[in-house]
Amino acid sequence: MKNKPLTLAVDLYGCPNRCLHCWLSHMPNRTMEPDADRWIVDQFRPYFDQISFFSWLREPDFCPDYRARWERDKRLSVNAVPPRFELASFWRLARDPEYASFLKEVGVNCVQLTFFGMEETTDRYVGRAGAFQELLKATEVLLAHAISPRWQVFINEDNKDELPALLRLTQTLRLPARCEAFGGTFRFFVHPGSCDGENRKLYPIRIIKAHIPEILIPYFLNYDALLPEKEWYEKWKKDPSHVVPHNTDSIVLYVAGNYDLFFNFTHMRPEWRIGNLKTDPINELVRRVMEEDIPALRIARNITLGELVSRCGDPLSERAFEKEDYQMYLLNRHLETFA
Ligand code: SF4
């Protein structure tokens, strides 16, 4: 076996949305060359025995001929079949009567849909008018095809008060009972999300744990793991460890529309760039991948968590974070501000 199994996710088609919480960061929807997919796989083929190829890293199936595209993704993969996830395009679900049948055929039994509150707020967060209505339509289309919708909800200080109404809407629409009728399970869950990419800009309105409406607590993802920033600060201010993301059993690489290459550790910003497939030699790019040798990781190895939180944390802040999200927030803040 040459190296670890590799997953390549290429931004071939882009995304119809511009979500305020997008952890990848907003990028233009570019049109890559017609044979870019094969060319990219061929670059890595000499170095990896197993490659799973995905023609998307933002909106799945956001290309008109998604059936042929899926077959091509499978053909381009090497000694691997790319898995389907509980992800799909709600943009397409709301427009394309054939799409849900396709999802069912490829074994998708649950699809996650993301809300940010009621209509006006969800449209504002997704970045386009009509998004909330499309999410409701997508929910109905999925149910009609015996696919369980799963409503993911992001909470911040500016939308927290309307989330109980969203929870009540799931009951008005009888979503749990309608999923049970075909043997499925409806899930509704709330969380603050990470704090990188576009989400990083939402730090000023990040939720304070004590402000989470009580009715939402049973639906909160990892509620007990959520701590105020000031508690993390106290815990870590003398911590000598380092925050260094690392590939374990496999490697996932993101390819942007301009051929820039990234790990899947956090947002796709310059300090996390491995290089560019068109302008850097592939043997050097693979070396950087295998040795995890990029500017952000070099800096991460040379600063302790205690130094990170002392420089970039707020000892008075009540904003709520899970451990890994706060560590990545600190590292990215350090990279942006001091590195
Ligand atoms: S979060 Fe997903 S759907 Fe929203 S802009 Fe980012 S890639 Fe697109």
Residues whose N, C-alpha, C, O or C-beta is under 5 A from the ligand:
A	BS01	SF4	C15 N17 R18 C19 C22 R58 E59
